[in-house]
Amino acid sequence: MNVSAQVTVKCPRCDACAQFHEPFAFLRAAPAGQTAIAWGGWFVVERYPDVLPWQAPKGRSGQYLVYGGDDGRGYAVLHRGVVDCRACMARFVHELAWPDDLWWQWSIRGHLLWACDRAQALQILDYVRATDRPARSVHGPIGSLPSVFLSAKMRGAVVKAMEKTLAAG
């Protein structure tokens, strides 16, 4: 699995818009022309070896990629990575706090809506704005979108909040 995700975050140092990068690519086959480290059934390519070199998880019996935080069963994807901030010109290691660290987030009538990046926010906005919506897939941002944001009563508030933020940034 070549995890190439980057997430737009608030820089922990200056509160500006920054990028959080997964520091490793996990491939099933050794990549041609790149140095890779064998880890279980994976080949790990370091994206930021000068900032965050690869270390296999300690005390873990399985070589698994896990999502949603570090649960001790393998390597937690999009948990500990590299923040690259152009505002304060910093590049550093950071543990991502979901969804608090995310740049694209909206508190709407007591519910938190968030997106990983601008493209995902636009995709969510288009879906919420639509009055004749296609069925949701279980995959991707639309599939995991809480249904509270899809009600006709919430549509106006969601669209207004998202459009305001997207227009500003």
Secondary structure as UniProt FT lines:
FT   STRAND          6..10
FT   TURN            12..14
FT   STRAND          17..21
FT   STRAND          24..27
FT   TURN            32..33
FT   STRAND          37..39
FT   TURN            40..41
FT   STRAND          42..46
FT   TURN            49..51
FT   TURN            58..59
FT   STRAND          65..66
FT   STRAND          75..76
FT   TURN            77..79
FT   STRAND          80..85
FT   TURN            86..89
FT   STRAND          90..95
FT   TURN            98..101
FT   STRAND          104..108
FT   TURN            109..110
FT   STRAND          111..115
FT   HELIX           118..129
FT   HELIX           140..143
FT   HELIX           147..150
FT   HELIX           152..168
//
